[in-house]
Amino acid sequence: MALDRWIALIFVTFCCVYGYAAFFTMDQLLPPFMQRNPVWPSTFPKMLAVLGVVVGMIVLLGIEKTPDSDKEANATDINYRRLHEYKVGQALALLALMVAYALMLRPAGFLIATTVFLVGGSTILGERKFHIMIPVALLATGFVWYLVQEVLGIFLRPFPFFMGT
């Protein structure tokens, strides 16, 4: 089986587990007044799980490929024999940065953690214009914080815990 189908199989398995959690475990603790709502907190995870399984099955069954693409290797196909030529280091560095961002979000606060994540992520991807990158990251972070905090009314700790609320 090709590498893309193995990845699709892992993706479908993950979506099935996620879907099980969304369909059978999330709605059990809802208060009675929320059980009458047409949209529940689990509605979006249910849609994501179903769409993920559908897309994964399309790749797993090979429906997305054209008949002539099976005859010869395409330049966009993943060749697992040449995996060392891909930028695996960048992908792993981005994954590590995402984990660090998730761990530092509460102690460092949203503004600092998100700005460092955006600058670090763009640096890993090869951007070197720091005089543009840092202001853009600060503006984007401030804009998202303002939307979440002020417009949506969801509390999001902007600064580290030692600086107060």
C-alpha positions as CSV (number, residue, x, y, z in Angstrom):
1,M,0.0,0.0,0.0
2,A,1.3,3.5,-0.9
3,L,2.4,5.9,1.8
4,D,-0.6,8.3,1.2
5,R,-3.0,5.4,1.8
6,W,-1.3,4.5,5.1
7,I,-1.6,8.1,6.2
8,A,-5.2,8.1,5.1
9,L,-5.8,4.9,7.1
10,I,-4.3,6.5,10.3
11,F,-6.4,9.6,9.6
12,V,-9.6,7.6,9.3
13,T,-8.8,5.7,12.5
14,F,-8.2,9.0,14.3
15,C,-11.5,10.5,12.9
16,C,-13.4,7.4,14.0
17,V,-12.1,7.7,17.6
18,Y,-12.8,11.4,17.5
19,G,-16.3,10.7,16.1
20,Y,-17.0,8.2,18.8
21,A,-16.1,10.7,21.5
22,A,-18.2,13.4,19.8
23,F,-21.3,11.2,19.2
24,F,-21.4,9.1,22.4
25,T,-19.5,10.8,25.2
26,M,-19.8,14.6,24.8
27,D,-23.5,15.0,25.2
28,Q,-24.1,12.9,28.3
29,L,-23.4,15.7,30.8
30,L,-25.5,18.5,29.1
31,P,-28.0,20.2,31.3
32,P,-31.7,19.7,30.4
33,F,-32.2,23.2,29.1
34,M,-29.4,22.7,26.5
35,Q,-30.7,19.3,25.3
36,R,-33.5,21.1,23.5
37,N,-31.1,23.4,21.5
38,P,-30.7,22.6,17.8
39,V,-27.0,23.2,18.0
40,W,-25.0,21.5,20.8
41,P,-21.4,21.8,21.8
42,S,-20.7,18.6,20.0
43,T,-22.2,19.6,16.6
44,F,-19.0,20.9,15.1
45,P,-16.9,17.9,16.3
46,K,-19.5,15.6,14.8
47,M,-19.3,17.4,11.5
48,L,-15.5,17.3,11.6
49,A,-15.4,13.6,12.3
50,V,-17.9,12.7,9.5
51,L,-16.1,14.9,7.0
52,G,-12.7,13.5,8.1
53,V,-13.9,9.9,7.6
54,V,-15.3,10.8,4.1
55,V,-12.2,12.5,2.9
56,G,-10.0,9.8,4.4
57,M,-12.0,7.1,2.7
58,I,-11.7,8.9,-0.6
59,V,-7.9,8.9,-0.4
60,L,-7.9,5.3,1.1
61,L,-10.0,3.9,-1.7
62,G,-8.1,5.9,-4.4
63,I,-11.2,7.7,-5.7
64,E,-9.3,11.0,-6.1
65,K,-6.8,9.5,-8.5
66,T,-7.2,9.6,-12.3
67,P,-6.9,6.3,-14.2
68,D,-3.7,7.4,-15.9
69,S,-2.0,8.4,-12.7
70,D,-1.6,4.8,-11.6
71,K,0.6,4.0,-14.6
72,E,3.5,6.4,-13.9
73,A,4.7,8.2,-10.8
74,N,3.6,11.8,-10.6
75,A,5.9,14.6,-9.4
76,T,3.5,15.4,-6.5
77,D,3.3,11.8,-5.2
78,I,5.1,11.0,-2.0
79,N,7.9,8.5,-2.6
80,Y,8.7,6.8,0.7
81,R,12.1,5.6,-0.7
82,R,13.2,9.3,-1.0
83,L,11.7,10.4,2.3
84,H,15.1,11.7,3.4
85,E,14.9,14.4,0.6
86,Y,11.7,15.9,2.0
87,K,11.9,18.7,4.7
88,V,11.0,16.4,7.6
89,G,13.1,18.5,9.9
90,Q,11.0,21.6,9.3
91,A,7.8,19.6,9.9
92,L,9.1,18.1,13.1
93,A,10.3,21.5,14.3
94,L,6.8,23.0,13.6
95,L,5.2,20.1,15.5
96,A,7.5,20.8,18.4
97,L,6.7,24.5,18.2
98,M,3.0,23.7,18.3
99,V,3.4,21.6,21.4
100,A,5.5,24.3,23.1
101,Y,2.8,26.9,22.2
102,A,0.1,24.7,23.8
103,L,2.2,24.3,26.9
104,M,3.1,27.9,27.2
105,L,-0.3,29.5,26.4
106,R,-1.4,29.7,30.0
107,P,1.8,30.5,31.8
108,A,3.1,33.0,29.2
109,G,-0.3,34.5,28.3
110,F,-1.9,34.7,24.9
111,L,-0.1,37.7,23.5
112,I,3.4,36.6,24.2
113,A,2.9,32.9,23.4
114,T,1.1,33.6,20.1
115,T,3.6,36.2,19.0
116,V,6.5,33.9,19.7
117,F,4.7,31.1,17.9
118,L,4.1,33.1,14.8
119,V,7.6,34.5,14.6
120,G,9.1,31.1,15.4
121,G,6.9,29.3,12.9
122,S,7.7,31.7,10.1
123,T,11.4,31.6,10.9
124,I,11.3,27.8,10.7
125,L,9.6,28.1,7.3
126,G,12.4,30.3,6.1
127,E,11.3,33.9,6.5
128,R,14.2,36.2,7.5
129,K,12.7,39.7,7.3
130,F,12.3,40.3,11.0
131,H,11.5,43.9,10.6
132,I,8.2,42.9,8.8
133,M,7.6,39.6,10.6
134,I,7.5,40.9,14.2
135,P,5.1,43.8,13.6
136,V,2.8,41.5,11.5
137,A,2.8,38.9,14.3
138,L,2.1,41.5,17.0
139,L,-0.8,43.0,14.9
140,A,-2.3,39.6,14.2
141,T,-2.0,38.5,17.8
142,G,-3.5,41.7,19.1
143,F,-6.4,41.6,16.6
144,V,-7.3,38.0,17.4
145,W,-7.1,38.7,21.2
146,Y,-9.3,41.7,20.8
147,L,-11.9,39.7,18.8
148,V,-12.0,36.8,21.2
149,Q,-11.9,39.0,24.4
150,E,-14.0,42.0,23.5
151,V,-16.2,40.9,20.6
152,L,-17.0,37.3,21.7
153,G,-16.7,38.0,25.4
154,I,-14.5,35.0,26.1
155,F,-11.8,35.6,28.7
156,L,-8.3,35.0,27.3
157,R,-5.4,35.8,29.6
158,P,-3.4,38.3,27.6
159,F,-0.3,38.4,29.9
160,P,1.7,36.0,32.0
161,F,0.2,35.0,35.3
162,F,2.7,37.0,37.4
163,M,1.6,40.2,35.8
164,G,-1.9,39.9,37.2
165,T,-5.3,39.5,35.5
